[in-house]
Amino acid sequence: MKRLKSMSLVLTSLLTASIMLSACGNNEKPNNAQSTASTSPKDAAIDTSKAVDLKMIMLGPKPADYDLVFGEINKILKQKVNATLQTEFLDWSDYKQKYPLKFAANEDFDLVFTANWSSYADQANKGGFLELKDDMLAKYAPITWKTIDKVKWDQAKVKGKLYMIPYNIPNEYKEKTIIYREDLREKYSLPPITDGASFAKYSDTIAKNEKGVTPFGATLGTVHTLDTLLLLQKNNWKQIDGTPFAFNANDATGKVFNIYDTPEFKELLTYYKTLAENGSWMRDVLTYKGSQTEDFKAGKIASYSHTLSAAASAVNAVKSLHPDWKVGIADIAPDSKKSNPISTQNGMSIHATSKFPERSLMVLDLLQNDKQLHDLVMYGIEGTHYSAVGNDQYMKLDKFASFNTFTNWGFQSTLNRTETTYPQAAKDIEAKWKPQVMHYKLETFVFDTSKVVNEVSNVSNVMTRYGLPLEYGLVKETDKGLTELTSQLKAANAEKIQTEIQNQINTFLAENK
């Protein structure tokens, strides 16, 4: 995307103003000077003489302290861009029904939270969102326009057009980790957990020596929990959810293949069989209804798999409950490429029929990039909901949950603070993962199942009925079990799904050269 040359003077004045304002009380990170600008778009000679009251729709329950915090937000917005916000909250219990009705009825609102998991592409295709063009962004959201990189802007496009201001944080990852009892690893002088072999040694040792402790807590789906790490992440494969089909992120042609037909899967079955026979997970794993997180904190399991952010939370939770324990975080596919969630994971859009689209963009620019406003919308009021620690950390206070109950995630940016309790182990993994992040052509591809709904359902059932017992080592003869799985997939017409996925990928690649 090209910036308008005519905006260069505007951006210069904005950045100059931001430096002056930040010197008066906002101590931003030096390397984020542009993104931390405490900017007022009124400085850009944009007419804001008419006061406007913008209506915003967010997901989640209305915060108990909404009036308190947004009262402060509106004071600042009024001063900077002569605008205020009224917010309607759609509770989690019924947002899936109410959200599309807002657009269908063409209700009067300006700003709305959106995401790839809450109908972003669908509403964009239906004309529910305003298209955000380059010149409009450069004029009315100049700091956002400059701060968010091209990859994120491109990820947020639907059929080549942009309808969202995406969230903008650099240190979030999709990959899973192993969360484990480091104190137990040290107790038995085991090697660091860095791959499947060292994890197996840890698991076997726990099974033999720690009575009443299950080595690994599995999470039920259509595939083994460890597939994510030892099959997908290790090989840079990207699986189509609910199907056994995947493509290699390194393959520019996007060739689709059946995971169950690969030598990597067959080899992994032998590994799983050994783990099962050595007691790595409970025998009734396929009917388990508990919580891995809670069982880990209770000492019932010695490890489980989750995201890095969840691992960080586990470290903190265990520290307060069991000060004598140590919790480790391991990446058992350390050489693989890593991936950030696509930028449409959370974001903010403007209603297609908004009466004030320009002012709406100004407000979004401020909420992402003005330090004072960003802190308010993300954490609440300092001293009441949180305590600021330096420029980029915070501590939750007792009333933190009285405000942080809704999708303020759409305002996330490089100004986000990190909780002071964020563990060093998680920081170390982040530092290793950052240079391993990859982007690939099919990063934003989403499979439309509408033409194969019945087949996807049938195949998913086969994966659950025949695939899971095989992967968890509950089938006596692995080779026969794999042959039966393959036969059942064929009977469920899995090939039709594979063909449909391939056709959609081919179309996607042709449209996004």
C-alpha angles and dihedrals in degrees: 000000000000123000118225112256089219089067096062093090090046093053092046092054091045094053092045090052091047093054091051093048094046090053088060095063117317110096102197126182109273092229091054098050093131097045094044094053112141090217134177112201088207085079088067092070091252113151109249097154092119113076114228133192109211122206117219131189120208134175124239133045119315108263116248088230096043095119092048096051099035089047087064092042092052093050090058095041090050091054096044105038105003092246137119133195132232113189132204117195124210109204120231091245095065109012092107089062099037099041098068091041090062089062097038090055091044091229119191109264137123113200128037137176113240139170142169087263094050105053101279097145092038095054092042090055091047093053096251096131132057115247109244110217126199097249092048092052093045091053104039103025102028099153093048090046091054098039102049110077126234094254092060093045091050092048090056094056122108112205090342097310130103123229103158144062097220125212114263117212123135104200107062121107137191096210123107126233136195114253109201146161104271090183089062092048089053092044091062096035092240123170119259114280105249106138145007094284096053091045090053090052091051091047094048092049093051091048092053099042113025109071115208093016120109109211097221133023111212127208116217122235132123093294138035115285092236093054088085092061105029100036111021104030094036092055099032090243121157114210124208104235116253094014136081090235128108144158131218112252089217092057109092091194093061096225110188120221139176110254092208090061095058127101088228091063093046091051091049091054089063090051092050092047091056093048091050093049090050092053101253092150135019118278091236091053093132092061097040112135101173133105118262091204094053094041090052092051089048092053094244095120129033099209145006139171128256144132123295093253091052089048090054090052091050091054091054095043093052093045091061095042100039112022090177093059127085122209122206131197118213135188106206093184096051098156096053126103117261130219137209119220108264114264093253090069086100132358150132128255136185120238111251091235097044112144091210110040095147094052089044090058091049090054092048090049090055097044091054099039112024107090097213095047094041092054091049097050094042103039110010126230118348112243091022106053102009143002118231115228110196118313101312111024136071144184123221115238126206093270096049092108091052088077111016098076104106142063099284081141088098089070095053114131144150086291092070114128123226121228112251089232093060102129125244091230090063091046090052092053091047089054090053094045099048096078090042096062114121135191122205138184096257095046093116098036114129120189114232106213096186094108095047104032095133094044092050090051093049094046091048089054090051091051090052096044100040107014102051097051088049094051094045091054095248095125111088097217112037097196093052090046091054091048090052092048091052091049093050092049090053091051089051089056095246090161090068089058092049091051092049093049091050092049092051092047091050090051092046092052092047091052094045104046 
